[in-house]
Amino acid sequence: MAVRRRVVVAGLLGNAMTAMAMASPLLATQDAPLALRLPLPMSPATPILPPAVPAYPATAALPPWRRYAMTPAQTDGRPVISVVIDDLGVMRGTERAVALPGPLTLAWFPFAPRLAEQVAGATAHGHETLLHMPMQSFSNSTSQTGPDPLRIDLAPEVNLARLRAAIAAVPDAVGLNNHMGSVATRDAALMTLVAAETRRQGMLFLDSVVIAHSQGLPCALQAGVPAAGNDIFLDPIHSNCSVLEQLERVEQIARHRGYAITIGHPHPKTLDGLSAWLPGVAAKGFVLWPVSATVVFRNGIDLSALSAV
């Protein structure tokens, strides 16, 4: 019965998210990815460049965010870009996303079927794994978040049980990011709970930044969690920008700051854009990094001093 429930929920969620992308109803736009259209500063003459990240062997002596991390390529003085693809495991584009050249960071729904098999296939392709954690949105509907989202109106012990169950469901995850969450991520108490458990589990946190003034990243950093935030979505709803135009903005951010993190979804237009863009990353002067490596650089983490949590 549990497997059947997962399949039914996955189908409903996939249909709902497809409808969001096509029809873009008002409730969806409140929690939809936003095009970050702030003017970007001019690139400095000498951009800040990330150092090489030392590789660590997969060993139980390291916390999961290092144990399951993909080894980053040497930068040779080039800025880095991390590409995250959300909503995996139930969406039709999952297999196509996994087949893209990496290393990418793939975020998986905890209620997706055959997660061990699907994640193993992605790992074999060189991709890193995140838990894509459902969180309460303005729509207040599980048809968009999926089952068992974190909610501000639930008791802390209920949210904690949901979070722990989701973490246990996705194997080999370096951390988690939020799915939806326009309500949940604005709540400091809930994000503090998430941060505390993320730290206890030895994982990293990526704030998807689905809404302004999200408390996800600041609460994670305050709790000592290795963390970062999404810079720009590749496929924002209610935007006329193409995926390639969004990727140009990602490149600008990386050139200016030394790194950029971007999130996309397994929609045909997004996968088409990435398929065209990824083969030329090196020729443009960038290095593709898994998000764990970018988190190390962003936070100036000394990996030589890292020990088990």
N, C-alpha and C positions, 0 to 999 in steps of 0.2 A: 504493500500500500504506500510505503514511503517513497519508493521509486516512482510509482504512478503519480503521486502528488507532485514530485519534482518536475516530471515531464509536463504535467498539465500547467503548473505555475510558469514553467519556462516558456511554454507556448503562449500563454496569456501575456507575459511580460514582453516577449519578442514582438507580438502583435501590437501591443500598446506603444512600444518604443518606435516601431516602424511608423505607426500613425502619428506620433509626435514629430518625427522627422519630415513627414509629408504634409500633414495638416497644420502643425505648429499651433495648437490651441493655446489660449491665454495661460492656463494653468501650467502648461509645459514650459512656456517661456520664462515663468518665474523661477524655474529651477534648471533651465536649459543652460548649456555652455554659452558664455558671453564672449563676443569678439572684443578683445582688448585693443582699443583703437587709440590709446593715449599716444601722443607724439613721442617717438623714440629720440634720445639724445644722439648727437653725432658721435661716431666711433672715435675714440681717442687715437692719437698717433701710435701709441704703443698700448694695445689692449692688454687687460689682465688675463694671463693665460694659466690654465690649470696644470698642475704638475702631474707626473705619472703616478698612478696609484699602485703600490706594491700588491702583488697577488698573494693570497693566502690559500693553502690547501683546504679542501672540505674536511672538516674535523669537528667532532663533538665538543672540542675545547673552545669553540667560538660560538657566539650567539647566532641565531638563525639569519640575521641580516647580513652577516659575513659568511656564515657557513654555506649558504645557498647563492651567494653573489657570483655573478659571472665576472670573469677576469677582464678588466678593461684594457683596451689597446693603448699603447704609448701615444702620447699626443704630439711629440716632436714640435712643441711650440704652437700647436693649433688649438683653437677653441673647440669645445665639445657640445654636443647636442644629445639629449635623452628624449626618446620618443616612447610614450606610453599609449597603449591601446586598451581601452576599457570595454566593459560589457561582454566579456568573452565567456564561452561555455554554452550559451544558449542561442546566440545570434547566428544568423546564416553565414555571416562572413568570418566566423571563427577560424575555419580551416585555411581560408585564404590569408588571414592575418598571420597565422602560425608559419605559413610558407614564405613570408617576406624575409629578405635578408636582414640579419641582425648585427649586433645584439639590440633587440628591442626589449621593452619591459611590458609584459602582458598581464592585465588585471582581470581576474576570474571571479565570477559570481559564486558564492558559497553553496548555492542551491542547484548548480549545474550538474547534469548527469555525468557519470564516468570521469570525474575530475582527475583521479590518479592517472588514468590513461591519457587524457587530454593534456595535462600539465607535463607529463613525461615526454610526449611528442614535441611540445614547445621547447622543453629543455634540450632535447636532442638537436633542435634547430639553433641552439645558442641563445635562446631568449630567457630573460629573468622573469620571476613570478611575483605578483602581488595578489593579495586578497582585495576584491572590489566590494567593500562593505556597504550594504544598503543602509541608508539613513533617511529619517523623516524629511519630507519635502513639503512645499506649500500645497501641493495637490492632495496631500494626506491620504494617498491611495497606494495600496500594495500592488495595484496593477502596473504602477510605474517603478516602485522601489523593489518589488519582489517581496517574498515573505520575511517576517521577523526583522524588520528594520530597527535600528536604534531610534528611540523616540524620547522626547522631553517630558512626556506625560506618563512614562513608566517608572517604576521603582528602580533604583540603581542596581539592585541585585538581578532584576529581570534583564536590563540592558547588558550587564556584565555576563550573564549566562548566554545571551544571544551572541555577544562578541566572541566569547570563548568557543562557542560551537562553530561559528563561522571560521575562526582561525584554524580550528582542528580539521575543518572540511577541505581546506586548500593546501595540498602538500607542497613542501619546498618553497614556501613563500618567504621573501626577504622582509616583507612588511605589508602594509595595507594603505589603500586610499578610499575616499568616500564616493559612493554611488548616490547621486542626488544629494540631499542634505541641506537644502536651503533653510530649513528650520533647525535641524539638529546641529549644524556646524556653527550657528550663531549663538548656541547655548554654552556658556563657559563651563558650567557644572558638568554637562554631558561630555564635552571635549576633554575636560580634566580626567574624567573616568576613563575615556578612551586612551588618553596619553599614559595614564598610570599602568593600564593593562598592557599597552604596547611596549612600554619599558620593561615590565615584568617578564614579558614573553621574549624579550631580546630582539625586537623587530624595529623597523623604521616606519615612519609615517610620511605619506605624501598628501598634502592638502590639495584637493582638486580645484579649490577656489571657485565653487559654483555660484557664490554670492559675495558681495562686498562685505568687509568686516568679519570674515570667517574667523572663528576662534580656534580652528583646528591647528594651524601652524604655531601660533604663539603659545598655546597650551602645551603642545608637544615639546617645543624648545624649552619652555619653563620646566618641564618634567625631566629634561635631560635626554629626550628621545632624539636619535638621529633623524632629521626631518628636513623637508623642503616643500616648496609650493609650486603648483603649476603656473607657468608664465602665460600661456596662451592656448586656446583650443583651436584645433585644426578645422573643425566642422561645426561652428556655432550655428544654432538655429536662428532664423530671422537675420541672416547676414547674406549679402550678395557676394562676399569674398569667396574666391575659389580656394581650394586646399593649397594649391601652389602659391597663391598670394599670401596665405597664412604662413606657409613655410618660409617665404621670404622675410617675413617679420620675425620668425624664429631665428633665422640667420643673423638678422640685425642685432637682436638681443645677445646672441652668442658672441658676435664680434665685439660688442661693446663691453660685455661683462666677463667674457671668458667661458660662459656656459649658458645653456638654456634648457628648460624642460617644457615639453609640449604634450598635450593629450588629444587623442583622436578616438574614433569609434569605428567598428567594423562595417561601416556603410560603403556601398560600392564606390561613391565618389571619393571618399577618404582613402580607400585602398588603392584606387586608380592613381590618385595623386602621390601616395607614398611609393607605389611601384615605379612611377616615373622619376621620383626624386632621389630615392635611396641609392641607386647605382652611381650617382654623381656626387655623393657627399664628400668623398675624399678629394676629388678634382676641384671642388669649391673651397677646399682648405679647412674642412671640419673633420672631427672624429666623432663617430657614433659611440656613445657610452651607455651602459645600463644605468638605471637611476641610482642604484646603490653607490656607484663610483662618484656620481655627481653630488650625492648627499655628503660623501666624505669631503669633497673639495669645498662645497658650499660652507660647511661647518668647521673646516680646518681640523678634522679629526686625525689624531695621531694613531695610526693603526698599529704601530709597534708597541703601544701601551695597552692595546685592546685585550681584554680577558673575558672569560665567560660570564654571563649574567646570572 
